[in-house]
Amino acid sequence: MEMRANEDVGVGQDLTPPLQPLAFSLHDSSLLSHCSACFSALSPPPHQFPPFLPTSPLTDSLLSPTPSSVLYCSPLCSEADADLHLSSAEHHLLRSDLAPGGDTSDLRAALRLLLRFERHNLIPGKTNLLDRIGGLMSNRNELMHEEQDGDSLARIKGGAKAMVMARRMRDNLDLEYSGECVLEEAVLCVVLTNAVEVQVNGGPLVGIAVYDTTFSWINHSCSPNACYAFSLPDYSGGESRLRILRAATGCGCSSNGIEGMQNGGGCDNYESTEVSKAYGPRIVVRSIKAIKKFEEVSIAYIDLLQPKALRHSELWSQYRFICSCQRCSISPPTYVDHTLQEISAVNCSCANLSSDHHHLGVDEEITRFSDYVDDAIAEYLKFGNPKSSCEKLENLLIHGLSGGKFETEEEKRKQHFCLHPLHHLSLTAYTTLASAYKTRASDLLAVDPEVEKLQLEAFTASRTSAAYSLLLAGATNHLFLFESSLVASAATFWILADPIDFKWIGRLKSVRTLGIESNLANAATESAVSTGESGICVNQENISLFQLGVHCLRYGGILSTICFGKHSYLNDYMQNLLYG
């Protein structure tokens, strides 16, 4: 099951038009902040609309006057999505305590997908044929194997039972049910195997979506030649034609590999033509490398800024396969994979060590590093303590786990390990530090923006945040030069690096920085050139920073155009900062 190009494709071109999802659902945390039909952010009340649910389409009876479980951005979205919300039993799942603990988006998407499959008569008559439904692989046997992680197995079984109960509640049936839930388990596994996390306009992950075989048959590679991005229904740019075809073999289709493609063959099991209106997050696939006619198209299912072992662990855990792409198969490892897992040994005769060498204690040290980074990040994200998080991460980056303190001479002589500046945990630390320092600056100014001491501390925190953003962009760009499939990460980090924003330059009316007294105005441009009693005074440091920021944005804009097109939010963000 794979997708191939039906023509030669250059770099940075749309391979698909915007594809509509078969099923989609918001995460529980986004139900009150985003539209459940189009996933756009909701405006404050009264510009929010509950679903139009005067009667149940199945029972033709009035619904109980319970609070709405979902919200929409317009009456049009409400009218378009409400039937599916009710008919799928998503409403009943949300309004009950049937679901097991945790986020219910996978269960709700599975309910919607099951209803679509039923409406198109795509449910196999025999349970042993549930490995693939509507052309989409379920991996049910693998995901429900006895050796599978206990929590995951319990989630599938408990979630499937909750789906059965919600559908019985929808149909006014007795909730006492002790039968099997094989179909519901299979459809839930289809969602777990094929759903992608949805991120709109660079914001947080808001939900999940499942797409038909045009997208879901695109295989993974750790060095892919394509990427994907999401768009809201008002997206108007890009190609309107499909430039990839399915090379379907062994699925009962009449097409026969490349020969079938040449004749326009493919698997026509199920398409999303039922969706006549543009609801749900649409997805666009774009080339990030030149692709020859009939060459397989591949995307990344996971974060590529991880070493091989972590990538394989994540792929096996979620998708039950081990990647054998060129990047994973090459020996010795590529420069990028070697660097992402490299650590340094200090206070001993060894200079550099890699986890591949399996030196005594190295694997244990890497585990300790990972746990320490996770704890430091939790200080910021979970406990809301950015200052403590920054201190822990910076101490780790500078001194390693030793903390720079040795109580005895024997401690000094022991091997102590430090992360390589481009180690994947270092990149994670830079990302957290950039965000945490920005939060610290905001928190300081929120206390009292008129206190000069707090202003100065906020100014320093903002500058430090910008510095870590630039460090992250530069580090990722270095890796991108050796592995071109990292272009999406490089584009994002260059544009989101903060130097052009310069709100931190205009914080203070008078700040001593870089040893020079500078009169700083509110606007960044005014802080570069100011007028005083002695005439015009040019602050060369600020001008240099502006030039750096402009170059970062324009370079990031070039890269983002390759990945996401001229109409992407990143390109709009860049244009607004430069010219808005």
C-alpha positions as CSV (number, residue, x, y, z in Angstrom):
1,M,0.0,0.0,0.0
2,E,1.8,3.1,-1.2
3,M,1.4,6.3,-3.1
4,R,3.6,7.2,-6.1
5,A,3.9,10.4,-8.2
6,N,2.1,10.3,-11.5
7,E,4.4,12.9,-13.0
8,D,7.8,14.6,-12.3
9,V,7.4,17.0,-9.4
10,G,9.8,19.8,-8.4
11,V,10.6,21.0,-4.9
12,G,7.9,22.9,-3.0
13,Q,4.9,21.9,-5.0
14,D,1.4,20.7,-3.9
15,L,1.0,17.0,-4.5
16,T,-2.7,17.0,-3.5
17,P,-5.5,19.5,-3.3
18,P,-6.8,20.2,0.2
19,L,-8.2,16.8,1.3
20,Q,-11.2,16.6,3.6
21,P,-11.3,14.2,6.5
22,L,-13.4,11.1,6.9
23,A,-13.7,11.7,10.6
24,F,-12.3,14.3,13.0
25,S,-12.7,15.4,16.6
26,L,-11.3,18.0,18.9
27,H,-9.3,17.1,21.9
28,D,-11.4,17.5,25.1
29,S,-9.2,20.5,26.1
30,S,-10.2,22.3,22.9
31,L,-14.0,21.7,22.9
32,L,-14.7,25.1,24.5
33,S,-12.1,27.0,22.5
34,H,-12.5,25.8,19.0
35,C,-15.3,25.1,16.5
36,S,-16.1,21.4,16.3
37,A,-16.9,21.6,12.6
38,C,-14.0,23.6,11.1
39,F,-11.5,23.7,14.0
40,S,-11.1,27.5,13.9
41,A,-10.7,29.3,17.2
42,L,-13.9,30.5,18.7
43,S,-14.6,34.2,19.4
44,P,-15.9,35.1,22.9
45,P,-19.7,34.7,23.5
46,P,-22.2,35.6,22.0
47,H,-20.3,34.5,18.9
48,Q,-20.5,30.9,19.8
49,F,-23.3,28.5,18.7
50,P,-24.5,25.2,20.2
51,P,-25.5,22.5,17.8
52,F,-29.0,22.7,16.2
53,L,-30.4,19.6,18.0
54,P,-34.2,20.0,18.2
55,T,-34.8,16.3,17.6
56,S,-32.8,13.1,17.4
57,P,-32.6,12.1,13.7
58,L,-32.9,8.4,14.7
59,T,-35.7,8.5,17.3
60,D,-37.5,11.7,16.2
61,S,-37.9,12.5,19.8
62,L,-36.9,15.7,21.6
63,L,-33.5,15.8,23.2
64,S,-33.2,16.4,26.9
65,P,-32.3,20.1,27.6
66,T,-28.7,19.4,28.7
67,P,-25.9,21.8,28.1
68,S,-24.2,21.6,24.7
69,S,-21.2,19.3,24.6
70,V,-19.7,21.0,21.6
71,L,-19.6,24.6,20.2
72,Y,-19.5,26.0,16.7
73,C,-18.2,29.3,15.2
74,S,-21.3,30.0,13.1
75,P,-24.9,28.7,12.5
76,L,-23.6,27.2,9.2
77,C,-21.0,25.1,11.0
78,S,-23.6,24.0,13.6
79,E,-26.1,23.0,11.0
80,A,-23.5,21.1,8.9
81,D,-22.0,19.1,11.8
82,A,-24.9,18.6,14.2
83,D,-26.4,15.6,12.5
84,L,-23.1,13.7,12.5
85,H,-22.5,14.8,16.1
86,L,-25.8,13.2,17.1
87,S,-26.1,10.3,14.8
88,S,-22.6,9.0,15.6
89,A,-23.4,8.9,19.3
90,E,-20.6,11.3,20.0
91,H,-23.1,13.5,21.8
92,H,-24.2,10.6,24.1
93,L,-20.5,9.7,24.8
94,L,-19.8,13.3,25.9
95,R,-22.9,13.6,28.0
96,S,-22.3,10.4,29.9
97,D,-19.6,8.9,32.1
98,L,-19.2,5.9,29.8
99,A,-15.7,6.7,28.5
100,P,-12.6,5.5,30.3
101,G,-10.3,8.1,31.8
102,G,-8.2,10.4,29.6
103,D,-9.0,12.3,26.4
104,T,-12.0,11.0,24.4
105,S,-11.1,12.4,21.0
106,D,-10.0,9.0,19.7
107,L,-13.3,7.4,20.8
108,R,-15.4,10.2,19.3
109,A,-13.5,10.1,16.0
110,A,-14.0,6.3,15.9
111,L,-17.8,6.8,16.4
112,R,-17.9,9.2,13.5
113,L,-15.8,6.9,11.3
114,L,-17.9,3.9,12.2
115,L,-21.1,5.7,11.1
116,R,-19.5,6.7,7.8
117,F,-18.4,3.1,7.2
118,E,-21.9,1.8,7.9
119,R,-23.5,4.4,5.6
120,H,-21.3,3.2,2.8
121,N,-21.7,-0.5,3.5
122,L,-18.0,-1.0,4.1
123,I,-18.2,-3.1,7.2
124,P,-17.0,-6.7,6.4
125,G,-19.4,-9.5,7.2
126,K,-16.7,-11.6,9.0
127,T,-14.7,-10.5,11.9
128,N,-11.5,-12.0,10.4
129,L,-11.7,-9.4,7.7
130,L,-11.5,-6.4,10.0
131,D,-7.7,-5.9,9.5
132,R,-8.6,-3.4,6.8
133,I,-11.8,-1.3,6.6
134,G,-12.5,1.0,3.7
135,G,-8.9,0.6,2.6
136,L,-7.6,1.7,6.0
137,M,-5.4,-0.7,8.1
138,S,-6.6,-1.3,11.6
139,N,-3.6,-3.3,13.1
140,R,-6.2,-4.7,15.5
141,N,-4.4,-8.1,15.9
142,E,-1.1,-6.4,16.6
143,L,-2.4,-3.7,18.9
144,M,-4.5,-6.2,20.9
145,H,-1.8,-8.8,21.2
146,E,-1.2,-10.2,24.7
147,E,2.3,-8.7,24.8
148,Q,1.0,-5.3,24.1
149,D,1.3,-2.6,26.7
150,G,-1.4,-3.2,29.4
151,D,-2.5,0.4,29.4
152,S,-3.0,0.5,25.6
153,L,-4.8,-2.8,25.6
154,A,-7.1,-1.6,28.4
155,R,-7.7,1.6,26.5
156,I,-8.8,-0.2,23.3
157,K,-11.1,-2.6,25.2
158,G,-12.6,0.0,27.5
159,G,-13.0,2.5,24.7
160,A,-14.7,0.0,22.4
161,K,-17.2,-0.9,25.2
162,A,-17.9,2.8,25.8
163,M,-18.6,3.2,22.0
164,V,-21.1,0.3,22.2
165,M,-22.8,1.8,25.2
166,A,-23.0,5.3,23.6
167,R,-24.6,3.8,20.4
168,R,-27.1,1.8,22.5
169,M,-27.9,4.9,24.5
170,R,-28.5,6.7,21.1
171,D,-30.9,3.9,20.0
172,N,-32.7,3.8,23.4
173,L,-31.5,0.2,24.0
174,D,-30.8,-1.6,27.2
175,L,-27.4,-0.6,28.5
176,E,-26.8,-4.1,30.0
177,Y,-24.6,-5.5,27.3
178,S,-22.1,-8.4,27.7
179,G,-21.4,-9.2,24.1
180,E,-18.2,-8.7,22.1
181,C,-17.1,-5.3,20.8
182,V,-15.0,-6.6,17.9
183,L,-16.2,-4.1,15.3
184,E,-15.8,-1.1,17.7
185,E,-12.3,-2.3,18.6
186,A,-11.3,-2.6,15.0
187,V,-12.6,0.9,14.1
188,L,-10.9,2.4,17.1
189,C,-7.7,0.7,16.0
190,V,-8.2,2.2,12.6
191,V,-8.2,5.6,14.2
192,L,-5.2,4.9,16.4
193,T,-3.3,3.7,13.4
194,N,-4.3,6.3,10.8
195,A,-5.2,9.5,12.7
196,V,-2.9,12.5,12.6
197,E,-2.7,15.2,15.2
198,V,-4.1,18.5,13.9
199,Q,-2.3,21.8,14.5
200,V,-3.8,24.9,13.0
201,N,-1.8,28.0,12.2
202,G,1.1,27.1,14.5
203,G,-1.0,26.8,17.6
204,P,-1.2,23.9,20.0
205,L,-2.5,20.5,18.9
206,V,-6.3,20.9,18.9
207,G,-7.6,17.5,17.7
208,I,-7.2,14.5,15.4
209,A,-8.4,13.6,11.9
210,V,-8.5,10.5,9.7
211,Y,-8.2,10.9,6.0
212,D,-9.0,8.4,3.1
213,T,-6.4,6.3,1.4
214,T,-5.2,9.2,-0.7
215,F,-3.4,10.4,2.4
216,S,-3.4,7.4,4.6
217,W,-1.6,5.2,2.1
218,I,1.4,7.5,2.0
219,N,4.1,5.6,3.8
220,H,6.6,6.8,6.4
221,S,10.3,7.5,5.9
222,C,12.8,9.1,8.3
223,S,14.1,10.9,5.2
224,P,10.9,11.8,3.5
225,N,10.4,13.6,0.2
226,A,7.1,15.2,1.2
227,C,5.4,16.9,4.2
228,Y,1.9,17.9,5.1
229,A,0.1,20.9,6.6
230,F,-3.4,21.7,7.7
231,S,-5.7,24.4,6.4
232,L,-9.0,25.9,7.5
233,P,-11.9,25.9,5.1
234,D,-11.1,29.4,3.8
235,Y,-7.9,28.1,2.2
236,S,-7.8,29.2,-1.4
237,G,-4.2,28.6,-2.6
238,G,-2.3,25.7,-4.0
239,E,-2.9,23.1,-6.7
240,S,-6.4,21.9,-7.4
241,R,-5.3,18.5,-8.9
242,L,-4.0,15.3,-7.5
243,R,-0.5,14.5,-8.5
244,I,-0.1,11.1,-6.8
245,L,-1.8,7.8,-7.4
246,R,-2.2,4.6,-5.4
247,A,0.1,1.7,-6.4
248,A,-2.3,-0.9,-4.9
249,T,-1.2,-4.5,-4.8
250,G,-2.6,-7.3,-2.8
251,C,-5.8,-5.5,-1.7
252,G,-8.2,-7.0,-4.1
253,C,-8.0,-4.1,-6.6
254,S,-7.7,-4.4,-10.3
255,S,-4.7,-2.1,-10.5
256,N,-1.3,-3.8,-10.8
257,G,1.4,-1.7,-9.4
258,I,3.0,0.9,-11.7
259,E,1.3,-0.7,-14.7
260,G,-2.0,-0.1,-13.0
261,M,-1.1,3.4,-12.3
262,Q,-0.3,4.1,-15.9
263,N,-3.8,2.9,-16.8
264,G,-5.3,5.1,-14.0
265,G,-5.8,2.2,-11.7
266,G,-6.2,2.4,-8.0
267,C,-8.2,1.3,-5.0
268,D,-11.7,2.9,-5.0
269,N,-12.8,1.4,-1.7
270,Y,-13.8,4.7,-0.1
271,E,-13.5,8.4,-0.8
272,S,-14.6,11.4,1.2
273,T,-17.1,12.5,-1.5
274,E,-19.9,12.4,1.0
275,V,-18.5,15.6,2.5
276,S,-20.0,18.1,0.2
277,K,-19.0,21.1,2.3
278,A,-15.6,22.0,3.5
279,Y,-15.8,21.0,7.1
280,G,-13.1,19.6,9.3
281,P,-9.3,20.3,9.0
282,R,-8.2,19.8,5.5
283,I,-4.7,18.5,4.7
284,V,-2.4,19.4,1.9
285,V,0.7,17.3,0.9
286,R,3.7,19.1,-0.6
287,S,7.0,18.0,-2.0
288,I,10.2,18.9,-0.1
289,K,12.5,17.2,-2.6
290,A,12.3,16.6,-6.3
291,I,10.2,13.5,-7.0
292,K,10.4,11.6,-10.3
293,K,7.4,10.0,-12.0
294,F,6.4,6.8,-10.4
295,E,8.7,7.4,-7.4
296,E,7.2,6.6,-4.1
297,V,6.0,9.5,-2.0
298,S,6.8,9.4,1.7
299,I,6.1,11.6,4.8
300,A,7.3,11.5,8.4
301,Y,4.9,10.1,10.9
302,I,7.0,11.2,13.9
303,D,9.5,13.9,14.9
304,L,12.7,13.5,12.8
305,L,14.9,15.3,15.3
306,Q,15.3,12.1,17.2
307,P,18.0,9.4,17.0
308,K,17.3,6.1,15.3
309,A,16.5,4.1,18.4
310,L,13.9,6.6,19.6
311,R,12.3,6.8,16.2
312,H,12.0,3.1,15.9
313,S,10.6,2.8,19.4
314,E,7.9,5.3,18.7
315,L,7.0,3.8,15.3
316,W,6.7,0.3,16.8
317,S,4.7,1.5,19.7
318,Q,2.2,3.4,17.6
319,Y,2.2,1.7,14.2
320,R,3.8,-1.7,14.8
321,F,6.5,-1.5,12.1
322,I,10.3,-0.9,12.0
323,C,11.5,1.7,9.5
324,S,14.0,0.4,6.9
325,C,14.4,3.6,4.9
326,Q,17.9,4.7,3.7
327,R,18.6,6.9,6.7
328,C,17.8,4.0,9.1
329,S,19.6,1.3,7.1
330,I,22.9,3.0,6.4
331,S,25.9,1.9,8.5
332,P,27.6,3.6,10.1
333,P,24.8,6.1,11.1
334,T,24.5,9.3,9.2
335,Y,26.1,12.4,10.6
336,V,22.7,13.7,11.8
337,D,21.8,10.5,13.7
338,H,25.3,10.3,15.2
339,T,25.1,13.9,16.4
340,L,21.6,13.6,17.8
341,Q,22.7,11.0,20.3
342,E,26.3,12.1,20.9
343,I,27.5,12.8,24.5
344,S,30.9,14.0,25.7
345,A,32.9,12.4,28.5
346,V,34.7,14.9,30.7
347,N,37.3,14.5,33.4
348,C,38.7,11.4,31.8
349,S,41.0,10.5,28.9
350,C,38.1,9.9,26.4
351,A,37.0,12.9,24.4
352,N,33.7,11.9,22.8
353,L,31.4,8.9,23.3
354,S,28.3,7.8,21.4
355,S,25.5,5.6,22.8
356,D,26.2,3.3,19.8
357,H,29.6,2.4,21.3
358,H,27.9,1.1,24.5
359,H,30.7,2.2,26.8
360,L,30.1,1.2,30.4
361,G,27.5,3.4,32.0
362,V,26.7,5.5,28.8
363,D,23.2,4.0,28.3
364,E,22.4,4.6,32.0
365,E,23.7,8.1,31.8
366,I,21.5,8.9,28.7
367,T,18.5,7.6,30.6
368,R,19.4,9.8,33.6
369,F,19.7,12.8,31.2
370,S,16.3,12.1,29.7
371,D,14.6,11.8,33.1
372,Y,16.3,15.0,34.3
373,V,15.1,16.9,31.2
374,D,11.6,15.6,31.6
375,D,11.5,16.7,35.3
376,A,12.8,20.1,34.4
377,I,10.2,20.6,31.7
378,A,7.5,19.4,34.1
379,E,8.6,22.2,36.5
380,Y,7.5,24.7,33.7
381,L,4.6,23.0,32.0
382,K,3.0,21.2,34.9
383,F,3.9,23.2,37.9
384,G,4.2,26.6,36.4
385,N,7.7,27.4,37.6
386,P,9.7,28.7,34.6
387,K,12.5,30.0,36.8
388,S,13.3,26.7,38.3
389,S,13.0,24.9,35.0
390,C,15.5,27.4,33.4
391,E,18.0,26.9,36.2
392,K,17.9,23.1,36.0
393,L,18.2,23.0,32.2
394,E,21.0,25.5,32.0
395,N,22.9,23.7,34.7
396,L,22.5,20.5,32.8
397,L,23.7,22.0,29.5
398,I,26.7,23.6,31.1
399,H,27.9,21.0,33.7
400,G,26.1,17.8,32.7
401,L,24.6,15.7,35.5
402,S,27.6,16.4,37.8
403,G,26.3,19.9,38.4
404,G,29.9,21.2,38.3
405,K,30.4,20.1,41.9
406,F,32.8,17.4,43.0
407,E,33.0,16.6,46.7
408,T,36.1,14.4,46.5
409,E,39.2,13.8,44.4
410,E,37.7,10.5,43.4
411,E,34.6,12.2,42.0
412,K,36.8,14.5,39.9
413,R,38.5,11.5,38.4
414,K,35.3,9.7,37.4
415,Q,33.8,9.9,34.0
416,H,31.2,12.6,33.8
417,F,29.0,13.0,30.7
418,C,27.8,16.2,29.0
419,L,25.3,16.5,26.2
420,H,26.6,17.4,22.8
421,P,25.2,20.9,21.8
422,L,23.2,19.2,19.0
423,H,22.0,16.2,21.0
424,H,18.3,15.8,20.7
425,L,17.8,16.5,24.4
426,S,19.8,19.7,24.0
427,L,17.4,20.8,21.2
428,T,14.5,20.0,23.6
429,A,16.1,22.1,26.3
430,Y,16.6,25.1,23.9
431,T,13.0,24.9,23.0
432,T,11.8,24.9,26.6
433,L,14.3,27.6,27.6
434,A,13.1,29.9,24.9
435,S,9.5,29.5,25.9
436,A,10.2,29.6,29.7
437,Y,12.2,32.8,29.5
438,K,9.5,34.5,27.5
439,T,7.0,33.4,30.1
440,R,9.2,34.8,32.9
441,A,9.4,38.1,31.1
442,S,5.6,38.3,30.9
443,D,5.2,37.3,34.5
444,L,7.6,40.0,35.7
445,L,5.9,42.8,33.7
446,A,2.5,41.6,35.0
447,V,3.6,42.2,38.6
448,D,4.2,45.9,38.0
449,P,5.3,47.3,34.6
450,E,6.4,50.6,36.2
451,V,9.0,49.2,38.5
452,E,12.4,49.7,36.8
453,K,14.0,46.7,38.5
454,L,11.3,44.3,37.2
455,Q,11.5,46.0,33.8
456,L,15.2,45.3,33.7
457,E,14.8,41.6,34.8
458,A,12.0,41.2,32.1
459,F,14.3,42.8,29.5
460,T,17.1,40.3,30.3
461,A,14.7,37.4,30.3
462,S,13.3,38.5,26.9
463,R,16.8,38.8,25.4
464,T,17.7,35.4,26.7
465,S,14.6,33.9,25.2
466,A,15.5,35.4,21.9
467,A,19.0,34.1,22.2
468,Y,17.8,30.5,22.8
469,S,15.4,30.8,19.9
470,L,18.3,31.8,17.6
471,L,20.4,29.0,19.0
472,L,17.6,26.5,18.3
473,A,17.2,27.8,14.8
474,G,21.0,27.7,14.1
475,A,21.4,24.2,15.5
476,T,18.4,22.8,13.5
477,N,19.7,24.6,10.4
478,H,23.1,22.9,10.7
479,L,21.4,19.5,10.8
480,F,19.1,20.5,7.9
481,L,22.2,21.1,5.7
482,F,23.0,17.4,6.1
483,E,19.4,16.1,6.0
484,S,17.2,18.1,3.7
485,S,14.0,16.4,5.1
486,L,14.4,18.6,8.2
487,V,13.4,21.7,6.2
488,A,10.0,22.0,8.0
489,S,11.7,22.2,11.4
490,A,14.3,24.7,10.2
491,A,11.7,26.9,8.6
492,T,9.6,27.0,11.7
493,F,12.4,27.7,14.1
494,W,13.9,30.5,11.9
495,I,10.6,32.3,11.6
496,L,9.6,31.9,15.3
497,A,13.1,33.0,16.5
498,D,12.3,36.3,18.2
499,P,14.9,39.0,17.2
500,I,12.6,40.8,14.7
501,D,9.8,41.2,17.2
502,F,12.0,43.4,19.5
503,K,9.2,44.1,22.1
504,W,12.0,43.4,24.6
505,I,14.1,46.3,23.1
506,G,11.3,48.8,23.8
507,R,10.5,47.7,27.4
508,L,12.5,50.4,29.1
509,K,12.8,54.1,28.5
510,S,16.5,53.9,29.5
511,V,18.5,50.7,29.7
512,R,22.2,50.1,29.8
513,T,23.0,47.2,27.5
514,L,26.2,46.1,25.8
515,G,28.0,48.9,27.8
516,I,26.1,51.7,26.0
517,E,23.4,53.9,27.3
518,S,20.5,53.7,24.9
519,N,17.3,55.7,24.8
520,L,14.7,53.1,23.8
521,A,11.2,54.0,22.5
522,N,8.2,51.8,22.2
523,A,8.6,51.1,18.5
524,A,11.6,49.0,17.5
525,T,12.5,51.2,14.6
526,E,12.5,54.3,16.9
527,S,14.9,52.5,19.2
528,A,17.4,52.1,16.4
529,V,17.4,55.8,15.5
530,S,16.4,58.5,18.0
531,T,16.4,62.3,18.0
532,G,18.0,64.2,20.9
533,E,19.3,67.7,21.6
534,S,22.5,67.0,19.8
535,G,20.7,65.8,16.7
536,I,20.2,62.2,15.4
537,C,21.8,59.4,17.4
538,V,22.2,56.0,15.7
539,N,22.3,52.9,17.9
540,Q,24.4,50.5,15.8
541,E,23.7,47.6,18.1
542,N,20.0,47.8,17.5
543,I,20.4,48.2,13.8
544,S,22.5,45.1,13.7
545,L,19.9,43.2,15.6
546,F,17.2,44.4,13.2
547,Q,19.3,43.3,10.3
548,L,19.7,39.9,11.9
549,G,16.0,39.6,12.5
550,V,15.1,40.5,8.9
551,H,17.6,37.9,7.6
552,C,16.1,35.2,9.9
553,L,12.6,36.0,8.8
554,R,13.4,36.1,5.1
555,Y,15.4,32.9,5.2
556,G,12.7,31.2,7.2
557,G,10.1,32.5,4.7
558,I,12.0,30.8,1.8
559,L,12.1,27.5,3.7
560,S,8.4,27.7,4.8
561,T,7.3,28.4,1.2
562,I,8.9,25.1,0.2
563,C,7.1,23.2,3.0
564,F,3.8,25.0,3.3
565,G,3.3,27.2,0.3
566,K,2.9,31.0,-0.1
567,H,-0.4,31.1,1.7
568,S,0.7,29.4,4.9
569,Y,0.3,31.1,8.3
570,L,4.1,31.1,8.7
571,N,4.5,33.1,5.5
572,D,1.7,35.5,6.5
573,Y,3.3,35.9,9.9
574,M,6.7,36.7,8.3
575,Q,5.1,39.2,5.8
576,N,3.2,40.9,8.6
577,L,6.4,41.4,10.7
578,L,8.4,42.7,7.8
579,Y,5.9,44.8,6.0
580,G,2.6,44.8,8.0
